[in-house]
Amino acid sequence: MAPPRTPRRRTRRTRRTGARLVLAAAVVLASVVQGGPAGASPAKTRAAAGVGCGTNVGRVPLDTTLNPSTGRYELNDPRRGNHKTYDMQNGTGGTGTVVTDDDNNWCEGGRQSDAVAAHYIHAVFWDYLLEVHGRKGVRGDGKGGCSRVHYGRDYLNAFYESASNCVTYGDGTSNPARPLIRIEVGAHEMTHGVTAATAGLGFSGEPGGLNEATSDVVAAAVEFRAANTVDPGDYLFGERLDGTAGPALRHMDRPSRDGQSKDHWYAGIGQLPPAYSAGPANHFFYLLAEGSGPKVVNGVSYDSPTYDGKPVSGIGRAAAERIWYRALTLYMTSTSTYRSARTATLAAAAGLYGTDSVEHRAVGAAWAAVNVT
């Protein structure tokens, strides 16, 4: 099929450093994905609890519906805003086809595995937003939107569509195909929708770096909370995207390990692509949560430096993510810079924990550690 023509999407480029993919920030504006399978009647469907075997996530629970008119189970999640998962059949336009199964045991492999993973990833993202931040879905309106898999041919990317409230995954280009379906990838993309609906951070300059970092921060938080044994939580982004044990695309404890990102702020950092100018904010979040120096978290070794060489003590991931989310949704704007992000997070920490609290002081120390004062 031809790609959607209107409205035009913001281009979401795929860049490579050596053989590695670098995902850049984007909220894609595209045609709305509508409806469900022909003949489906939402009033007649029944909620069901299934189980599936998904790409990169293993065996997971699924919330689905039984459509009496077809006698088949659908990847339609009534607990999470009737979120539907579609197979695009390698097309790039139209609605795709809602994924169905005959017995609600979604472990047949093949194309179904990608759909299972996408459906599950939306569920853990939704649950994180609701249970940690009290937010009902990406846009806060209680609507689940959709996930789409098998988009295009040899499409090495994933993206979120603002108009349809959908996240879309390509199959990748390696042989065999390596779909870009991982918890942190899906959570990263859907967080761009949260950012668009709240602070509205831009896509270039320092706001672009903060936009991209916000998606990395929430993706890490979601991955840890999901506690998935196949894809456990870490402060890395995009590890094993090519199906191997290769290096991660991003390292929040020391962003410069990717060869492009920066560990610390400097004048002119906004001239970098957002994927790289996000480095200081990612580093800030890691330091705020875990502190500086060598340590092992969830089986992964980290060693985080500071700009001035002074040690930083972390306050824990739970407090750090609450501070970042509150700053994003209450204090950041479309033009926020690193210095205004510092002000926003200090205000968020004061509101949550009190001025001059341990958490409030830790925010200031973590920003100083990445040269934002």
C-alpha positions in Angstrom: 0.0 0.0 0.0 1.1 3.6 -0.5 2.1 5.5 2.7 -0.5 7.8 4.2 -0.4 11.2 2.4 -2.2 13.5 4.8 -1.6 14.8 7.3 2.2 14.7 6.7 4.2 12.9 9.4 7.2 14.5 11.1 10.1 12.6 9.6 11.6 10.1 12.0 15.0 9.3 10.7 17.0 6.2 11.4 20.6 6.9 12.0 23.5 4.5 12.3 26.7 4.7 14.2 28.7 1.8 12.8 26.1 -1.0 12.7 23.9 0.4 15.5 20.5 1.9 15.2 19.8 5.2 16.9 16.2 6.0 17.6 15.5 9.7 17.4 12.5 11.5 19.1 9.3 11.9 17.3 5.6 12.1 17.7 4.3 11.1 14.2 1.2 12.8 12.9 -0.7 10.5 10.6 -4.1 9.3 9.5 -6.3 7.9 12.2 -6.5 4.1 12.7 -10.1 3.4 13.2 -12.5 0.7 14.2 -12.0 -3.0 14.5 -12.8 -6.1 12.5 -15.9 -6.0 10.2 -19.0 -7.1 12.1 -17.6 -6.7 15.6 -20.0 -5.2 18.1 -18.4 -3.8 21.2 -21.6 -4.2 23.1 -21.6 -7.9 22.6 -17.9 -8.7 23.2 -16.9 -10.3 26.5 -13.8 -9.7 28.5 -11.4 -12.6 28.7 -8.1 -13.5 30.3 -5.6 -15.2 28.0 -1.9 -16.1 27.9 0.5 -15.5 25.1 4.1 -16.1 24.1 5.6 -12.8 22.8 8.7 -11.6 21.0 11.4 -10.5 23.5 8.9 -10.8 26.5 8.3 -14.6 26.8 5.1 -16.0 28.3 2.8 -13.2 29.5 -0.8 -12.6 30.6 -3.1 -11.0 28.1 -6.4 -9.2 28.5 -8.6 -9.9 25.5 -12.2 -10.0 24.4 -14.4 -12.8 22.9 -16.4 -11.7 19.9 -19.5 -13.8 19.8 -20.3 -12.9 16.2 -17.0 -14.5 15.0 -16.4 -17.0 17.9 -12.8 -15.7 18.1 -10.8 -13.9 20.7 -9.4 -10.5 19.8 -6.4 -8.5 21.1 -8.8 -5.9 22.4 -8.1 -4.9 26.0 -11.2 -3.8 27.8 -9.3 -3.0 31.0 -7.1 -0.5 29.3 -9.3 1.7 27.2 -10.2 -1.0 24.7 -6.6 -1.0 23.3 -6.5 -3.0 20.1 -3.5 -4.6 18.4 -3.5 -4.8 14.6 -1.4 -6.6 12.0 -0.5 -4.2 9.2 0.3 -7.1 6.9 3.5 -5.2 5.9 1.4 -2.3 4.6 1.8 1.3 5.6 -1.7 2.7 5.3 -5.3 1.8 6.3 -6.5 0.2 9.5 -4.7 -3.2 9.4 -6.5 -6.2 10.8 -7.2 -6.7 14.5 -5.3 -9.9 15.6 -7.5 -12.8 16.6 -7.1 -16.4 18.0 -9.4 -19.4 18.4 -8.7 -20.4 22.0 -7.1 -17.4 23.8 -3.8 -19.3 24.1 -1.6 -17.0 22.0 1.5 -19.2 21.7 1.4 -20.2 18.1 4.5 -18.3 17.2 5.1 -16.6 13.8 3.5 -13.3 13.2 1.3 -13.7 16.3 4.3 -13.4 18.6 5.0 -9.8 17.7 1.3 -8.9 18.3 1.3 -10.6 21.7 4.4 -8.6 22.7 3.0 -5.3 21.5 -0.3 -5.9 23.4 1.5 -6.8 26.6 3.9 -3.8 26.3 0.9 -1.4 26.1 -0.6 -3.1 29.2 2.5 -2.7 31.3 2.8 0.9 30.1 -0.8 1.7 30.9 -0.5 0.1 34.4 2.6 2.0 35.2 1.0 5.4 34.3 -2.2 4.6 36.2 -0.7 2.9 39.3 2.3 5.2 39.8 1.1 8.5 38.5 -2.7 8.2 38.4 -2.8 8.8 34.6 -5.3 7.0 32.5 -3.5 6.3 29.3 -1.1 8.2 27.1 -3.3 11.2 26.7 -4.9 11.0 30.1 -8.4 10.5 28.6 -8.9 6.8 29.4 -8.6 5.8 25.7 -6.3 3.0 24.9 -5.5 3.7 21.2 -3.8 0.8 19.5 -0.6 -1.0 18.7 0.3 -2.0 15.1 2.9 -4.6 14.1 4.4 -5.8 10.8 4.4 -2.2 9.5 6.0 -1.9 6.0 8.8 -4.0 4.6 12.3 -3.9 6.1 11.2 -1.0 8.3 13.9 -0.6 10.9 12.1 1.6 13.4 9.1 2.2 15.7 7.0 5.3 16.2 4.0 6.8 18.0 1.2 8.5 16.1 -0.5 11.4 17.8 -3.7 11.5 15.7 -4.5 7.8 16.2 -2.9 7.3 19.7 -1.1 4.3 18.3 2.4 2.9 18.5 3.7 1.1 15.4 6.6 -1.4 15.1 8.5 -2.4 12.0 9.9 -5.8 11.3 13.6 -4.7 11.0 15.9 -5.5 8.1 18.1 -8.3 9.2 17.6 -11.9 8.0 15.8 -13.3 9.8 13.8 -10.2 10.6 14.4 -8.7 14.1 11.3 -6.7 15.0 11.9 -3.6 17.1 9.5 -4.8 19.8 10.9 -4.5 23.3 9.5 -3.1 26.5 11.7 0.0 26.5 11.1 0.7 22.8 7.3 0.7 23.1 7.4 2.6 26.4 9.8 5.1 24.9 7.5 5.8 21.9 4.3 6.0 23.9 6.0 8.5 26.3 6.4 10.9 23.4 2.6 11.0 23.4 2.5 11.8 27.1 5.0 14.6 26.5 3.0 16.0 23.6 -0.1 16.0 25.8 1.6 17.7 28.7 4.7 19.8 28.4 4.7 19.8 24.6 8.5 19.7 24.4 9.8 20.5 21.0 11.9 18.2 18.7 15.0 20.3 18.4 17.5 22.2 20.5 17.6 21.6 24.2 13.8 21.0 24.4 14.3 18.1 21.9 17.0 16.6 24.1 14.7 16.8 27.1 11.9 15.3 25.1 14.0 12.3 24.1 15.4 11.9 27.6 11.8 11.9 29.0 11.0 8.9 26.9 14.2 7.1 28.0 13.5 7.9 31.7 9.9 6.6 31.6 11.0 3.6 29.5 13.5 2.6 32.1 10.9 3.1 34.9 8.3 0.9 33.0 10.9 -1.8 32.3 11.9 -2.1 35.9 8.3 -2.1 37.1 7.3 -4.8 34.6 9.7 -7.2 36.2 9.7 -9.3 33.0 12.2 -12.1 33.4 13.0 -12.2 29.6 13.5 -8.4 29.4 14.5 -7.3 32.9 14.8 -3.7 34.0 18.0 -1.7 33.4 19.4 1.7 32.7 20.2 0.8 29.1 18.2 1.5 26.0 18.1 -0.7 22.9 20.3 -3.5 24.0 19.9 -6.7 21.9 17.8 -4.9 19.3 19.6 -6.9 16.6 19.0 -10.2 18.4 22.5 -10.4 19.7 24.2 -9.5 23.0 25.7 -6.4 21.3 26.1 -3.0 23.0 23.1 -0.9 24.0 22.2 2.2 22.0 22.2 4.4 25.2 23.7 4.1 28.6 22.1 6.3 31.2 24.9 6.0 33.8 27.5 7.2 31.3 25.8 8.4 28.0 29.1 9.0 26.2 29.7 5.3 26.0 27.7 5.3 22.8 30.4 7.5 21.2 28.0 10.4 20.4 26.0 11.4 23.5 27.3 13.8 26.1 27.6 13.1 29.8 27.4 16.8 30.8 25.7 20.0 29.7 27.7 22.6 27.7 26.7 25.7 25.8 25.8 24.6 22.3 24.6 21.1 23.3 21.3 21.9 21.6 22.9 21.8 18.2 23.3 18.0 18.6 20.5 15.6 17.4 18.0 15.0 20.3 19.1 11.4 20.7 22.6 12.7 21.8 21.7 16.0 23.5 19.5 13.9 25.8 22.6 12.6 27.5 22.9 15.0 30.4 19.2 14.5 31.3 19.5 10.8 31.2 22.7 11.0 33.3 20.9 13.3 35.8 18.1 10.8 36.2 20.5 7.9 36.8 22.5 9.8 39.3 19.3 11.0 41.1 18.0 7.4 41.3 21.2 5.4 41.9 24.1 7.8 42.7 27.6 8.0 41.3 30.4 5.5 41.1 30.5 1.7 40.4 27.6 -0.4 41.4 25.5 -3.4 40.2 21.8 -2.9 39.7 19.5 -5.8 38.8 22.6 -7.8 37.6 24.0 -5.0 35.4 27.3 -3.2 36.2 27.3 0.6 36.1 30.0 3.2 36.8 28.7 6.8 36.7 31.0 9.8 36.8 30.3 13.4 37.8 31.3 16.6 36.2 33.1 18.0 39.3 34.3 14.7 40.6 32.1 15.0 43.7 30.1 11.9 44.7 26.3 11.9 44.5 24.0 9.8 46.6 20.8 8.5 44.9 17.3 8.7 46.4 15.9 5.6 44.7 14.2 5.2 41.3 10.7 5.5 42.7 11.3 9.0 44.0 13.3 10.1 41.0 10.6 9.0 38.5 7.9 10.8 40.5 9.9 14.0 40.5 10.6 13.8 36.7 6.9 13.1 35.9 5.6 15.9 38.1 8.2 18.3 36.6 7.1 17.3 33.1 3.4 17.6 33.7 3.3 20.7 35.9 6.3 22.8 35.2 8.0 22.1 31.9 6.9 23.8 28.7 7.5 23.5 24.9 10.6 25.6 25.2 12.2 24.2 28.4 16.0 24.2 28.4 18.3 22.3 30.7 18.4 25.1 33.2 14.6 25.4 33.2 14.3 21.6 33.6 16.5 22.0 36.7 14.1 24.6 38.1 11.1 22.4 37.2 12.5 19.3 39.0 13.5 21.3 42.0 9.9 22.6 42.2 8.6 19.1 41.7 10.8 17.8 44.5 9.7 20.6 46.8 6.1 19.9 46.1 6.4 16.2 46.7 8.9 16.1 49.6 9.4 19.6 50.9 11.9 22.3 50.4 15.3 21.4 51.7 14.3 17.8 52.0 16.8 15.0 51.2 15.1 14.6 47.8 15.1 18.3 47.1 18.8 18.6 47.9 19.6 15.5 45.8 18.0 17.1 42.7 20.3 20.0 42.9 23.3 17.8 43.5 22.5 15.6 40.5 22.1 18.5 38.2 25.4 20.0 39.4 27.0 16.6 38.6 26.0 17.1 35.0 27.1 20.7 34.9 23.6 22.3 35.1 23.6 24.9 37.8 
